[in-house]
Amino acid sequence: MEENLGFSHFLAQIDHVGMSVLILLLSLSVASWYLIITKSISNFIVSRRANAFLDHFWEVDSLQELKIEMKGSSTDNAFAHLAKLAVDVRADSQKHGMEKLAAAGGASELLTRTLRNGIDQEATRIENGLTIIASAGSAAPYIGLFGTVWGIYHALIQIGLTGQGTLDKVAGPVGEALIMTALGLAVAIPAVLAYNAFVRRNRIWMARLDAFAHDLFTIVTVGSKGGDSIKGATGQNHNPQFTPSATTTSVLEGRQ
């Protein structure tokens, strides 16, 4: 009896519907764990690159020097990409003159739109994969519950056919039901925890990027990084005399 009631015996009792539920749960588990691992590694690498870039960025004294630095550096993180966009807008305004900018709403509006688009692109990028993780966390318990109901249904069928509720008749279907319940929870719990962690990280990341966009706007419009510095919302030095105007605040308003 003990040898026949092992895990393989429970799996042998699963029909096509139960097997489909089992495969679906395993697929959700593999997909969610793949995204959890890859996104965790990616976020760690990108954060290190961003911190290194910001440390170097605030050591540059002038916009001209920043322009030279951006030509030779790679935009392997959102902060570097945003800085390159701002520098390119500055260079484009000087190259084409104010007539083109006037038609587009002015240099400040052009820079604001560019920074907002860069922030929106980063928001889209960091949300990749979260839908699958959220779906696994929310749907897996119900999929497992369906498998549980199906296993209990089989147990009742066995009792009805034999007229006896002995262990050897219902062990397989009940074991199937319990396995489905456990698998549903095993898939859902890590996915929910990971989703909450990623959402919190993304919220902090976007707040830092928004603050950096404010600083970029000031640097590009003023054309200098001079003056004493203090620690800003990005965790780096920035101009203490900077007060967001209505134009620069619209960079944030575009994200809200």
GUTIKOL-430678 format. One record per atom (N, C-alpha, C, CB): x, y, z; residue in three letters. Coordinates in steps of 0.1 Angstrom, whole numbers, plus 2048, in hexadecimal, padded with zeros to 3 digits. Atoms other than C-alpha are relative to their C-alpha. Glycine has a CB too. Example, Ala and Ser with C-alpha at 12.3 -4.5 7.8 and 13.67 -1.06 7.14 Angstrom:
GUTIKOL-430678
8097F4800ALA 87B7D384EALA 80980C800ALA 7F680080CALA 7F77F5800SER 8897F5847SER 7F880B808SER 8048057F2SER 
//
This chain:
GUTIKOL-430678
8087F4800MET 800800800MET 80980D800MET 7F780080CMET 7F77F4800GLU 81C819809GLU 8078027F3GLU 80A7FE80CGLU 7F97FE80CGLU 82E8127E9GLU 7F78057F5GLU 8077F37FBGLU 80A7FC80AASN 80F8177D4ASN 7FB80E802ASN 7F47F6800ASN 8067F37FDLEU 8068387E5LEU 80B80B7FFLEU 7F980080DLEU 7F57F6802GLY 82684B7DBGLY 7FB80B7F7GLY 80C7FA7FBGLY 8037F5808PHE 82786B7C7PHE 7FD7FC7F2PHE 80B80A800PHE 80280580ESER 8298587A6SER 7F27FA7FFSER 80B7F67FCSER 80D806801HIS 8098467AFHIS 7F580B7FFHIS 7FD7F780DHIS 8097F5801PHE 7F78677B4PHE 8008067F2PHE 80380B80APHE 7FF7FB80ELEU 804873792LEU 7F97F77F6LEU 80E8037FCLEU 80680A809ALA 7F8853782ALA 7F1801800ALA 8057F2804ALA 80E7FF800GLN 7D585B78CGLN 7FA80C7F9GLN 7FB80080FGLN 8047F4807ILE 7D487C77AILE 7FB7FD7F2ILE 80B80B801ILE 80580280EASP 7BE87D75BASP 80580C7F7ASP 7F17FF800ASP 7FC7F6809HIS 7C289473DHIS 7FE80F805HIS 7FA7FF7F3HIS 8027F27FBVAL 7B28B274EVAL 80980380CVAL 7F1801806VAL 7F67FE7F5GLY 7C78AE76EGLY 80E8027FBGLY 7FF7F4809GLY 7F37FF805MET 7E68AA759MET 80280E7F9MET 8037F57F5MET 7FF7F3806SER 7DE8CA746SER 80180B80ASER 7F38037F8SER 7FE7F67F5VAL 7DA8DD767VAL 80E7FF805VAL 7F57FD80BVAL 7F28017FBLEU 7FB8CF773LEU 80A8067F7LEU 8037F1802LEU 7F77FA80AILE 80D8D9753ILE 7FF80F800ILE 7FD7FB7F2ILE 8027F17FFLEU 7FE8FC755LEU 80680680CLEU 7F18037FFLEU 7FA7FA7F3LEU 809901779LEU 80F7FF7FFLEU 7FB7F880CLEU 7F2801801LEU 82C8F4771LEU 80580B7F6LEU 8047F27FBLEU 7FC7F680ASER 82E90B752SER 80080E807SER 7F68007F4SER 8017F37F9LEU 823929768LEU 80C802809LEU 7F3802807LEU 7F58007F6SER 83D920782SER 80D8027F9SER 8017F3808SER 7F37FE808VAL 85A91D768VAL 80180E7FBVAL 8017F67F5VAL 8007F2806ALA 85093E757ALA 80280A80BALA 7F38027F9ALA 7FE7F67F5SER 84D951778SER 80E800806SER 7F57FE80BSER 7F38017FATRP 86D944786TRP 80B8057F6TRP 8037F2804TRP 7F67FB80ATYR 88094B766TYR 80080F800TYR 7FC7FB7F1TYR 8017F2800LEU 87396F766LEU 80580680DLEU 7F28057FELEU 7FB7FB7F4ILE 87A97378BILE 810800801ILE 7FB7F780CILE 7F2800800ILE 89E968787ILE 80780A7F7ILE 8057F17FDILE 7FA7F880ATHR 8A697A767THR 7FE80F803THR 7FA7FD7F2THR 8037F27FDLYS 89599B772LYS 80880480DLYS 7F1802803LYS 7F87FD7F4SER 8A7999794SER 80E8037FCSER 7FF7F580BSER 7F27FE805ILE 8C9995783ILE 80180D7F8ILE 8057F47F8ILE 7FF7F4809SER 8C19B0769SER 7FE80D809SER 7F48007F6SER 8027F47F8ASN 8B59C9784ASN 80D803808ASN 7F47FE809ASN 7F37FE7F9PHE 8D59C3798PHE 80A8067F8PHE 8047F3806PHE 7F67FB809ILE 8EB9C977AILE 7FE80E7FCILE 8017F77F4ILE 8047F3805VAL 8D89E776EVAL 80280B80CVAL 7F28017FBVAL 7FF7F77F5SER 8D89F7791SER 80F803803SER 7FA7F980DSER 7F27FD7FFARG 8FE9F3794ARG 8058097F5ARG 8087F2800ARG 7FC7F880BARG 903A02772ARG 7FB80E802ARG 7FB7FB7F3ARG 8057F37FEALA 8ECA1F77AALA 80780780BALA 7F17FF804ALA 7F97FA7F5ASN 8FDA2679BASN 80E8057FCASN 8017F780CASN 7F37FC805ALA 91FA2678AALA 7FF80C7F6ALA 8077F47F9ALA 8027F5809PHE 912A3D76FPHE 7FD80D807PHE 7F57FD7F6PHE 8047F37F8LEU 903A56788LEU 80C805807LEU 7F57FD809LEU 7F47FB7F9ASP 923A5779CASP 8098077F6ASP 8087F4806ASP 7F87FA80AHIS 936A5F77CHIS 7FA80D7FAHIS 8047F77F5HIS 8077F5806PHE 91BA7776FPHE 80280C808PHE 7F17FC7FFPHE 8007F47F8TRP 91CA8E78DTRP 80E805802TRP 7FA7FD80DTRP 7F27FB7FFGLU 942A9178BGLU 8038087F4GLU 80A7F4800GLU 7FE7F880CVAL 93FAA1768VAL 7FD80F803VAL 7F87FB7F4VAL 8027F27FCASP 942AC776CASP 7F88087F6ASP 80E806802ASP 8077F8809SER 933AD474CSER 7F87F87F6SER 80B8097F8SER 809807809LEU 919ACC732LEU 8087FB7F4LEU 7F58097FBLEU 7F780480BGLN 934ACB717GLN 8077F4803GLN 80980C7FCGLN 7F980C7FCGLU 948AB272AGLU 7F67F4801GLU 80780280DGLU 80A80B7FFLEU 928A9E730LEU 7FD7FB7F2LEU 7F3805807LEU 80380480ELYS 921A9E70ALYS 80B7F77FBLYS 7FF80C7F8LYS 7F5808804ILE 944A90704ILE 8007F3806ILE 80D807802ILE 80180D7F8GLU 940A7671FGLU 7F57F77FAGLU 7FE80380FGLU 80B809805MET 91EA6A711MET 8037FA7F2MET 7F4809800MET 7FD80680DLYS 92DA656EELYS 8087F3801LYS 80880A7F8LYS 7F880B7FEGLY 945A4C6FBGLY 7FB7F5809GLY 80E803804GLY 8068097F6SER 92FA3B715SER 7F47F87FASER 7FD80780DSER 80B808804SER 915A20710SER 7F4803809SER 8037F1800SER 80C7FE7F9THR 8F1A2571ATHR 7FA7F3805THR 7F58087F7THR 80480D7FBASP 8EDA0572DASP 7F780080CASP 80D7F7803ASP 80A7FE7F5ASN 8D5A13747ASN 7F880C7FDASN 80780180EASN 80A7F6803ALA 8B7A2A748ALA 80680E803ALA 7F47FE809ALA 7FB7F37FDPHE 8CAA47758PHE 80A8057F5PHE 80880080DPHE 7F77FC80BALA 8E5A4773DALA 7F98027F3ALA 80B7F47FEALA 8087FD80CHIS 8CBA44722HIS 7F980D800HIS 7F67F47FEHIS 8077F47FELEU 8B8A61730LEU 80A80C7FELEU 7F980180ELEU 7F67F6802ALA 8D8A76732ALA 8048027F1ALA 80C7FD809ALA 7FD7FF80ELYS 8E0A6E70ELYS 7F58077F8LYS 8037F27FALYS 80B7FA806LEU 8BEA78703LEU 80080F802LEU 7F27FA805LEU 8007F17FDALA 8C1A9A714ALA 80C8067F9ALA 802802810ALA 7F47FA807VAL 8E4AA0706VAL 7FD8017F1VAL 80C7F8802VAL 80480080EASP 8D7A976E3ASP 7F680B7FDASP 7FB7F27FCASP 80A7F5803VAL 8BAAAF6E6VAL 80780D800VAL 7F580080BVAL 7F97F3800ARG 8D2ACB6F0ARG 8098027F4ARG 80A7FF80DARG 7F87FF80CALA 8E9AC36D3ALA 7F78037F4ALA 8087F47FEALA 8097FE80BASP 8CBAC26BBASP 7FB80E800ASP 7F47F6801ASP 8047F27FFSER 8BFAE46C7SER 80A8097FBSER 7FB80380ESER 7F67F7805GLN 8E0AF46C0GLN 8037FE7F1GLN 80D7FD808GLN 7FD80380ELYS 8E4AE369FLYS 7F58057F6LYS 8017F17FELYS 80B7FC809HIS 8C2AEB690HIS 7FA80E802HIS 7F57F6801HIS 8057F37FEGLY 8BBB0C6A0GLY 7F3801807GLY 8008087F3GLY 80D7FF7F8MET 89DB1A6B2MET 7F48007F7MET 80180D807MET 80C800808GLU 886B1B694GLU 7F97F2801GLU 8038037F1GLU 80680E7FFLYS 881AF5695LYS 7FA7FE80ELYS 80B7F57FDLYS 8048027F2LEU 87EAF66BBLEU 7F3808802LEU 80A80480ALEU 80C7F87FEALA 864B126BAALA 7F47F97FAALA 80280E7F9ALA 80B807806ALA 84FAFD6A2ALA 7FB7F4809ALA 8037FB7F2ALA 80380C7F8ALA 851AE06BBALA 7FC80480EALA 80B7F7801ALA 8047FB7F2GLY 848AF66DAGLY 80B805808GLY 7F97F5807GLY 7F57FB7F9GLY 86AB026E4GLY 80A7F6806GLY 7FB80880CGLY 7F68097FBALA 88AAF36F2ALA 7FC7F880DALA 80D807802ALA 8048067F3SER 87CAED715SER 7F57F57FESER 7FA80A809SER 80A80A803GLU 85DADB707GLU 8067F47F9GLU 7F58067F8GLU 7FA80B807LEU 872AC66F0LEU 8087F780ALEU 80A8057F5LEU 7F98087F6LEU 889ABB70DLEU 7F77F9809LEU 80980A808LEU 80A8077F7THR 86BAB4723THR 7FA7F47FATHR 7F580A804THR 80680B807ARG 85BA9E709ARG 80A7F57FFARG 7FB8047F2ARG 7F580A802THR 87CA8C703THR 8027F880DTHR 80D8067FBTHR 7FE8067F3LEU 881A85728LEU 7F47F7804LEU 80380A80BLEU 80C8087FDARG 85DA7A72DARG 7FF7F37F8ARG 7F48087FEARG 80080C808ASN 860A62710ASN 80A7F6804ASN 8038037F1ASN 7F68097FBGLY 880A5471EGLY 7FB7F980DGLY 80D807803GLY 8068067F3ILE 86FA4E740ILE 7F67F67FDILE 7FB80B809ILE 80B809804ASP 851A3E72FASP 8067F37FAASP 7F78067F6ASP 7F980C805GLN 868A2671CGLN 8067F780BGLN 80B8047F6GLN 7FB8077F6GLU 879A1C73BGLU 7F57F9809GLU 809809809GLU 80B8067F9ALA 858A1674DALA 7FB7F47F9ALA 7F580B802ALA 80580C808THR 84D9FF731THR 80A7F5801THR 7FE8047F1THR 7F680B800ARG 86E9EC732ARG 8007F980DARG 80E8067FEARG 7FF8077F3ILE 86E9E5757ILE 7F37F8804ILE 80380A80BILE 80C8087FDGLU 84A9D8756GLU 7FF7F47F8GLU 7F48097FCGLU 80080C808ASN 8539BD73DASN 8017F4809ASN 80C8007F6ASN 80080C7F8GLY 84B99B74CGLY 7F880080DGLY 80E7FC804GLY 8087FF7F4LEU 8379A876ALEU 7F27FA7FELEU 80080E805LEU 80D805803THR 81799E759THR 7FF7F1803THR 7FB8037F2THR 80080F7FFILE 821979758ILE 8017FD80FILE 80B7FA7F8ILE 7FE8037F1ILE 82D97A77DILE 7F3803807ILE 80B809805ILE 80C7FD7F9ALA 80D98B788ALA 7F57F67FDALA 7FB80E7FCALA 80A80A804SER 7F8972774SER 8027F3807SER 8007FE7F1SER 7FD80C7F9ALA 80A955784ALA 7FC80180EALA 80F7FC7FFALA 8037FE7F2GLY 8059637A7GLY 7F1800802GLY 80680D805GLY 80F7FF7FESER 7E096A7A2SER 7F87F47FBSER 7FB80C7F9SER 80880B806ALA 7D594D78CALA 8047F2805ALA 8028007F1ALA 7FB80D7FCALA 7EA93079AALA 7F77FA80BALA 80E800804ALA 8088067F5PRO 7D592B7BAPRO 7F37FB7FAPRO 7FD80A80BPRO 80D804806TYR 7B59297A5TYR 8017F47F7TYR 7F980C7F9TYR 7FE80C809ILE 7C491178CILE 8027F4809ILE 80D8037F7ILE 7FE80C7F7GLY 7D08FB7A9GLY 7F37FC807GLY 80A80480BGLY 80D8037FBLEU 7AD8FE7B8LEU 7F77F87F7LEU 7F980D805LEU 80780780APHE 79E8F2798PHE 8057F1800PHE 8028067F2PHE 7FB80D800GLY 7B58D4799GLY 7FC7F880DGLY 80F800800GLY 8058067F4THR 7AB8CE7BDTHR 7F27FB7FFTHR 80180A80CTHR 80E804802VAL 7868CE7B5VAL 7FF7F47F7VAL 7F880C7FAVAL 80080C809TRP 78D8B6798TRP 8047F3807TRP 8098037F4TRP 7FB80C7F9GLY 7A089E7AFGLY 7F57FB80AGLY 80D803807GLY 80B8047F7ILE 78489F7C9ILE 7F47F97F8ILE 7FB80C808ILE 80A806808TYR 76B8987ADTYR 8037F17FDTYR 7FE8087F3TYR 7FC80E803HIS 77F8797A3HIS 7FE7F780DHIS 80E7FF7FBHIS 8028077F3ALA 77F86E7C8ALA 7F27FC802ALA 80680780CALA 80F8037FELEU 7598707CALEU 7FB7F67F5LEU 7F880D7FELEU 80480A80AILE 75685D7A9ILE 8047F2804ILE 8068047F2ILE 7FC80D7FCGLN 76B8417B7GLN 7F87FA80CGLN 80F801805GLN 8098047F5ILE 7568407D7ILE 7F37FB7FAILE 7FE80B80AILE 80D804806GLY 73683F7C2GLY 8017F37F9GLY 7FC80B7F7GLY 80080C808LEU 7428237ACLEU 8027F4808LEU 80C8017F5LEU 7FD80B7F8THR 74F80D7C7THR 7F77FE80CTHR 80F800805THR 8088007F4GLY 7388177E3GLY 8087FF80DGLY 7F67F4800GLY 7F78007F5GLN 7568187FAGLN 80980C800GLN 8087F2801GLN 7F77F57FFGLY 76A835806GLY 80E7FC806GLY 7FA80B808GLY 7F38057FBTHR 78A82180DTHR 80B8087FATHR 8027F17FDTHR 7F57F8803LEU 7AC83080BLEU 8057FD7F2LEU 80B7FF80ALEU 7FB80480CASP 7B781C7EDASP 7F88057F4ASP 8017F17FFASP 8097FB80ALYS 7998297D9LYS 80180F7FELYS 7F27FC803LYS 8007F1801VAL 79C84E7E0VAL 80E806802VAL 7F780580AVAL 7F37FA7FDALA 7C18527E8ALA 8068077F3ALA 80A7F5804ALA 7FB7FA80DGLY 7CA8597C3GLY 7FA80E7FDGLY 7FE7F77F5GLY 8067F3803PRO 7B08747BDPRO 80280B80BPRO 7F17FE7FEPRO 7FE7F77F5VAL 7B48847DFVAL 80F805800VAL 7FD7FA80EVAL 7F27FC801GLY 7DA8847DBGLY 80280A7F4GLY 8097F47FEGLY 8007F780BGLU 7D58957B9GLU 7FB80E804GLU 7F87FB7F4GLU 8067F37FCALA 7BF8B07C9ALA 80A807809ALA 7F37FD808ALA 7F77F97F7LEU 7D98B77E4LEU 80C8057F9LEU 8047F680BLEU 7F47FC808ILE 7F68B87CBILE 7FC80D7F8ILE 8047F57F7ILE 8037F4807MET 7E38D27B6MET 7FF80C809MET 7F27FD7F9MET 8017F57F7THR 7DC8E77D4THR 80E805804THR 7F87FC80DTHR 7F37FD7FCALA 8008E67DFALA 8088077F4ALA 8087F4804ALA 7F97FA80CLEU 80D8EE7BBLEU 7FB80E7FELEU 7FE7F77F4LEU 8067F3802GLY 7F590B7B8GLY 80680A809GLY 7F1800801GLY 7FA7F77F6LEU 80291B7D8LEU 80F8027FELEU 7FE7FB80ELEU 7F17FF803ALA 8279137CFALA 8038097F5ALA 8057F27FEALA 7FE7F880CVAL 8239257AEVAL 7FC80F804VAL 7F87FC7F4VAL 8067F27FEALA 80F9437BCALA 80880880AALA 7F27FF805ALA 7FA7F97F5ILE 82294C7DCILE 80D8077FBILE 8037F780BILE 7F37F9805PRO 8459537CCPRO 7FD80B7F6PRO 8097F67FAPRO 8047F680AALA 8349657AFALA 7FB80D806ALA 7F67FA7F6ALA 8057F57F9VAL 82197C7C6VAL 80A808807VAL 7F47FC80AVAL 7F57F97F9LEU 83F9847DBLEU 8098077F7LEU 8077F6809LEU 7F77FA80AALA 85598B7BDALA 7F980C7F9ALA 8047F57F6ALA 8077F4807TYR 83A9A17ACTYR 80080C809TYR 7F27FC7FDTYR 8007F47F7ASN 8379B77CBASN 80E806802ASN 7FB7FB80EASN 7F37FA7FFALA 85D9BA7CEALA 8048077F3ALA 80A7F4802ALA 7FC7F980CPHE 8619C37A9PHE 7F880D7FFPHE 7FC7F77F4PHE 8077F3801VAL 8459DD7ABVAL 80680A809VAL 7F17FD804VAL 7FA7F77F7ARG 8559ED7C9ARG 80D8057FAARG 8027FA80EARG 7F37FB806ARG 8779EE7B8ARG 7FE8097F4ARG 8087F37FBARG 8037F880CASN 8689FC798ASN 7FB80E804ASN 7F67F97F7ASN 8057F37FBARG 856A187ACARG 80C808804ARG 7F67FE80BARG 7F47F97FBILE 877A227BDILE 8098047F4ILE 8087F880AILE 7F77FD80BTRP 88AA2079CTRP 7FA80B7F7TRP 8017F37F7TRP 8067F5808MET 871A36789MET 80080D808MET 7F27FC7FCMET 7FF7F47F8ALA 871A4F7A6ALA 80E8067FEALA 7FD7FE80FALA 7F27FB802ARG 897A527A3ARG 8028057F2ARG 80A7F5802ARG 7FF7FC80ELEU 894A5577DLEU 7F980D7FELEU 7FB7F57F6LEU 8087F3801ASP 87AA71780ASP 80980B806ASP 7F37FF807ASP 7F87F67FAALA 891A84798ALA 80C8037F7ALA 8057FB80EALA 7F47FE809PHE 8AFA7F780PHE 7FB8087F4PHE 8067F37FCPHE 8057F880BALA 899A8D764ALA 7FF80F803ALA 7F27FA7FBALA 8017F27FBHIS 893AAD778HIS 80E8067FFHIS 7FA80180EHIS 7F27FB800ASP 8B9AB177DASP 8058027F2ASP 8097F7808ASP 7FB7FF80ELEU 8C0AAA758LEU 7FA80D7FALEU 7FC7F47F9LEU 8067F4806PHE 8A7AC574EPHE 80780D804PHE 7F1800804PHE 7F97F47FBTHR 8B8ADE764THR 80E8027FATHR 80180080FTHR 7F2800805ILE 8DBAD5758ILE 8008047F2ILE 8067F2802ILE 8007FD80FVAL 8D2AD6733VAL 7FB80E7FDVAL 7F77F57F9VAL 8057F2802THR 8BEAF6735THR 80980B804THR 7F2802806THR 7F77F67FBVAL 8D7B0874AVAL 80E7FF7F9VAL 8027FE80FVAL 7F4803807GLY 8F4AF8738GLY 80C7FF809GLY 80380B7F6GLY 7F58017F7SER 909AF4757SER 7FC7F880CSER 80580E805SER 8028077F4LYS 90DADF776LYS 80780680CLYS 8047F17FELYS 7F97F97F6GLY 91EAF978AGLY 7F980280DGLY 80580D7FBGLY 8077FD7F3GLY 917B027AEGLY 8027F580AGLY 7F18027FFGLY 7FF80B7F6ASP 918AEF7CFASP 7F67F67FDASP 7FF80680EASP 80980B803SER 907ACE7CFSER 7FB7F980DSER 8067F67F7SER 8068087F5ILE 8F1AB97E6ILE 7FB7F47FBILE 7F6808808ILE 80580D804LYS 8E3A977E5LYS 7F18027FCLYS 8017F580BLYS 80D7FF805GLY 8C3A957D1GLY 7F87F3801GLY 8008057F1GLY 80880C7FFALA 8A7A7C7CDALA 8067F47F9ALA 7F28037FAALA 7F980B806THR 8BDA687B6THR 80B7F9808THR 8058047F2THR 7F68057F8GLY 8D5A627D2GLY 80E8067FCGLY 8017F27FFGLY 7F47FA805GLN 8EFA787BFGLN 80080F802GLN 8027FC7F1GLN 7FF7F17FFASN 8FBA9C7BFASN 7F88077F5ASN 80E804800ASN 8077F880AHIS 8E6AB67ADHIS 80080E805HIS 7F27FA7FDHIS 8007F27FDASN 8E2ADB7ACASN 7F680480BASN 7FC8087F3ASN 8097FE7F5PRO 8D3AE77CDPRO 7F680C7FDPRO 80780480DPRO 8097F5804GLN 8C3B067BCGLN 7F57FC7F7GLN 80980B7FAGLN 80B804809PHE 8ADAF17A6PHE 7F37FF807PHE 8047F27FAPHE 80E8017FCTHR 888AF67ABTHR 7F87FC7F4THR 7FB80D807THR 80780480CPRO 872AE2793PRO 7F680B7FCPRO 7F97F3802PRO 80A7F7806SER 85EAFA77DSER 7F57F87FBSER 8068097F5SER 80C806805ALA 83DAF376DALA 8047F77F4ALA 7F580A7FBALA 7FB80880BTHR 850AE674ETHR 8067F3804THR 8098087F7THR 7FA80C7FCTHR 866ACE760THR 7F77F7808THR 80C804809THR 80A8097F8THR 84AAC2777THR 7F87F87F6THR 7F7809809THR 808808809SER 838AB7758SER 8077F37FCSER 7FE8087F3SER 7FA80D802VAL 852A9C754VAL 7FB7F6809VAL 810801802VAL 8068097F7LEU 845A8C773LEU 7F17FF7FELEU 80280680ELEU 80E801802GLU 821A9476BGLU 7FD7F67F5GLU 7FA80E7FDGLU 80380A80BGLY 824A7F74CGLY 8017F2805GLY 80A8027F5GLY 7FF80E7FBARG 82CA61762ARG 7F57FD809ARG 80D7FE807ARG 80B8027F6GLN 80FA6677AGLN 7F37FD7FAGLN 7FF80C809GLN 
//
